[in-house]
Amino acid sequence: MKFSKILILFAVLVGSLLVLPYDGEAETGEVYEVGDINLNVRSEPSGTGPVIGQLQKGDQVISFEEKYGWIRTYYAGEEAWVAAHYLTKMSQENQAIQPDKQKLQVTGQSVYIRTGPGTDYAIKNSTSAGNTYNMLTKDADWYKIELADGSTGWIASWLTDKPVQENKSSNQKEQKQEATAQEVRGVSTNKNNPLDGYNIVIDAGHGGKDPGAIGFSGVEEKSLTSQTADQVADVLREEGATVIETRVKDTYLSLDRRVEVSNAYNTDAFISIHYNAFPIQTIHGIGAYYSSQNKDLALAEDIQDSLAASLPLYNRGLYQEDFRVLRNNGAPSVLLELGFITNRGDVTAIQSAGYNQKVAEAIADGLEDYFY
């Protein structure tokens, strides 16, 4: 009995230690920098807590509490925890701009967001005038900003409402003007290659074990999409674009794999090539499908308008559909139906000499309208 009482008393003491509040050493508002590591951000102060994001070397966080070796901060607007032993306390002069106190607003139209502070860094995304972001730090005349998904990027300060004021020579001003042309979509610096600097993914629909639709005389959709996609890719490359084709052979690709290819690049536009079919043979024409009005609609409109003006087929217009290659795609995306292979008139046009060239040139023109 006496031994049992001792065990109970011991359990009570241990339990009280577990629930006592812990006073961390870090003060509210202290700024820490991530060391040479990609640091997981967790929803709980534990190595087994769910990962909600990741910080990179040089990222800075504000501490609101230290608990059991973990720093409580905020990530993408939510409370989060990071391991303290991977962080270095910053001196006052090296601390980043407080993201909860200072914001910037984009003033340029369709401005690039880059992976680093300069035009030599890769393009990560783009943004539009009026959008606002938390400012994290500054490097020369570039700002590091926090994006909606919690990741970070860099934007030229002179394309925001907080341009860095510096005395510049005439030569530096000319360099800045040239850099502005590189940072704002819609300013082409190369008239012979208007799509220079843009990454376009061309997706030939179906393939391999998936023939797609079957039309007159047994023609398979997968063969037509492959031929058209190759021609489109050639024309876009001639105009300076970097073209990524999801398939160049008669191979099967899942819809998810096609999206993965697009999301693996800094894709500016994703175009999926298809041909249509319907049991009623009188149905005919070309159409364009989009998923998101904010992300895809403008691209679909410009390409469909260009196709309708260039091809001899009936214009069926635009359709909003939740296709997976559009819905799960991070880039502006469109799925094109370039005629019905179950309609004799459409098939005659589709298989005529020069049809693929007209399609390719129309898509290139539509992309130029969209970008510029």
N, C-alpha and C positions, 0 to 999 in steps of 0.2 A: 504493500500500500504506500509506504514512504517513498519507494523508488518511482512509483507511478506519479506521485505528486511532483517529484523532481522533474520528470519528463514533461509534465504539463506546464510547470513553471518555465522550463527551458523553451518550450514551444511558444509560449506567450511572449517571452523576451525577444526571440528571433522574429516573430511576427511584428512586434512593435518597431523593430529596426527597419523592417521592410516598408512600413507605411509612413515612417518619419520623413518629413520633407528634407530634400537634399539641397543645400546651398552651393551652387556652382561657383567656380572662380571667375567665369566670364561675366562681364558687366553688359547690361543691355546697350546695344548700339555699337559694340566693338566689331571691327571689320577684320575678317580672316581671308587669306588667299589659299587656293587649292595648290598643293604641291605637284610634283612630277608624276601624276596619276590621273586616270579617268575615275572619278569618285562617284559612287552610287548615292543617290538621294533616296531616303526611305521615309515611309509614313510613320514609323515607330523608332524609338531609340534602341535598336537592336540589330545585330548582324543578320537576323532572320526576318526582319521586318520587310514588308512588300516594297519593292523598288518602284519609285514613281518618276524617276528621271536620272540624269547623269550630268555631273559637272566636269569640266576639262581643266587642264593645267592653266593657271593664271586667273581662273574665275574667282570672283570675290563674293563672300556671303556675310551677312550681318547677323551677329549672334544676339539672341533674345534670352537665352538660358543655356547653361551647361549642366548635363545630367548624365552621370555614369559614363563619362567619356564621350558623350555625344553633344553636339551643338544643335540647338533648336533655331530654325530660321524659317524663311518662307520661300517656296518654289512654285512658280506659275500661279501665284495668288493663294496658295494653300500652305498650311503649317507642315514643315518637313524637318527631317533630322539627318545630319551628316557626322561621320566619325571625326572626332576632334584631333586625333593624332595625325591626320593627313593634312591639317590646316596650319598655316603660319599667321600669327597675329601681325597685322600691318601697322606701320607707324602712321601718325596722323597725316603727314604730307603725302603718303603713298596710297591713302585710302581712295577707293573709287567713289564716284558720285552716288549719293544715296538714292537708290531706285524708287523709294517710296516718296521722295520729295521733289525730284526733278524728272520731267518728261520732255520729250521733243515731238514736234509734229512735222510730218513730211510735207514739203511745199512743192517738190518737183513731181511731174507726171510720170508714173510707171518707172520708179527708181529701183535700181538693183540693190540687193542686200548681199554682201560678200562674206567670205569666210575669214577675212583678215582686213587690216587697215590699209587698203591700197588697191589700185586697179589691176595689179598683178595677181591678186587672189581670185579664186574661183567664185563664180556667181552661185549663191545658195538659194536665193528666192528673189522676188520683186515685190514692191509695195506701191501704193498710190497716194496722191496728194490728199491730205486730211487725216491719214492714219497716225495714231500716236503710239509711242513706245516708251518704256522705262529706259533711262540712260544709265549705263553701268560704269563706263570709264571712257577715257579719251586718249587717242594717240595721234599727235599732230592735228590735222583737221579732219579726223575721222572719229565717229562715235561708235562704241560698242553698245548694242541694244538687246533687250530681252524680247524674244518673239512669243507668240501666243502659246506655242507648244512647250515653252520653258527653255528652249535652246537659245543660243545667242548668235548674233551676226553683226556686221559692221556696215555703216552707212556714211556717205560723204556728208560732212557737216553743212556744206554750202547748199545742199538740197533739202535743208530743214529750216525750221524757224529759229535755230540757234547756230548760225554760222560762226566758225572760229574767226575772230578778227585778227588778221595778221597783215603787216606791211609787206607787200610783195613787189618785186621788180616787174617790169613789163614782160620779161621772158617768163617769169613764174606765172603771170596772169594768162599768157598764151597757153602755157601748159595746163592751167586750170580749166580754160575753155575747152581744150582738147579732151581733158579728163571728164568734163561734164557730158560731152557727146558720148563718151563710153558708158557713163553711168545711167543715162536716161534713155529708156527704150523709146524708139520713135525718131531718133536722130541717126541716120545712116552715114557713116564715114567712108563708105565704099560703094559708089554707085554701080560699079560692075558686079559687085557681090552683095546685094542688098540683104541677104540672109546671113551674112558673116557674123559669127558670134552666137548664133542660135542653135540649140540642140533640139532636133526633131526626131521623134520616134515614129517609124512607119511600121504598122502592124498588119501583115498579110493574114487575113482571117482564115481559120480552119487549117488543115494540113495533116499529112500522115493518115492515121486511121480515121480521121474526121474529114470527110469530103465536102461537108457543107451541103448546100442545096444542089439538086440535080436538075438540069434544064433540058432543053431540046437537044436531040441527038446524043443524049447522055453526057453533055458537058458538065464538068464538076466545078463547083464554085471555088474550091481550093486552088485549082490551076489558074483560073482567071485572076483571083486576088494576088497570087504570087507574081504573075506577069505585070499586073498594074503596079503593084508595090515597088517592083524593081525599077520600073520606068519613073515613078514618082521620086524614088530615092536618087536616081541619076540627075534629074532636073534640079532637085533641091541642092545637091552637092555642087552643081554647076553655078548656082547662085550663092555659094559660100557657106551653106548650112552644114553643120555636123549632123550626119544622119545615122541613126541606130535602127537597124531592122531586127524585129523580134525573131524572124526566121528568114533564111535565104534558100532553104531547101524544102523538100516535101516532107516535113517533120511535124509531129504532133506537139503542140504546146498547150498546157492548161491555161485557162483564163487568168488564174492567179499568177502563173509564171510570166505572162505577158505584162501584167501590172508590175511585177517585181522588176522586170527589165526597165520599165519606164521610171520607176521610183529610185532605181539605182543611179540614175544620172540627174544632173541639173536640167531636167527636161523642160523646154519652153512650150512644146505642143506635142500631143500624142494623137496620131491619126490612124484609125483602124479601117482597113479597106474590106468591103464586102459587096456581094451581089445578092439581089433579092429573089424570092420565089413565092408563088401563090397558086392555089388550085384553079382559080378563075383566070384563064389565060389573057383576058382583056386588061387586067391590071398591069400598069406599066409606070415607068418614071424613076427619077432619082430623088433621094431624100437624105437628110442629115439628122443624126440623133445626138442629144446632149443629156447630161444628168443634172448638173448644177447650174442654175441661172447665173449665180455670181462667178463661178469658175469657168464654165464651158460655153455659155450661150453666145457670147460675142465671137468666139472662134468659129462655132458652128454657123453663125449668120454670115460671116465674111467668106468662108469657104463655100457654103451652099450658094450664095449669090454669085460667086465667081464661076462655079460649075454650071449653074443654070444659064449663065450668059454665054458659056462656051460650048456646051454639049447640045446635040439635037434632040434630047429626050425631054419628056414632060417633067416639069418642076413640081415635086410633091411637097416641098417645103421642109419645115423643121418639126421634130417630134421630141418630146421629153420622155426619156425612158431610164429606168434604173439599172442599165446594163452594168455588169460587174467591172468590165475593163474601163468604164467611165466612172462609176461610183467610187471605186477604191483607188483611183489614180490621183496622185498628188498634183499632177500637171493639168493645165487646160486640155480637155480631151473631146474628141468627136469621133463618131462612128458613121461612116459613109456607106450608103447603099447606092451603088452606081448603075442601077438598072435591073430589070427583072429578066432572069434567064428562062423564065417560063412564058415570056411574051415574045412572039416572033419578031416584031418590029425592034424591040430592045436588043434581042440577041444579034440581029443583023448589024445594028449599030455597034454593039460591044465588040463583035468579032471583026469589024472593019479595020482596014489599015489606018493608023493614025489616031484611033480612039484613045489608047493609053497615053499617047503624047499630049492630046488635048486635056485629058484628065490631069496629067502631071503639071502642065503649065497653068491650068486653072487653080489647082491647089497651091502652087507657088504664089500666084497672084493673090489668092485669098489670104495666105499667110502674111504677105507684105502689107495688105490692107489691115490685118489684125495687129501686126507689130507696129505699124507706122500710122 
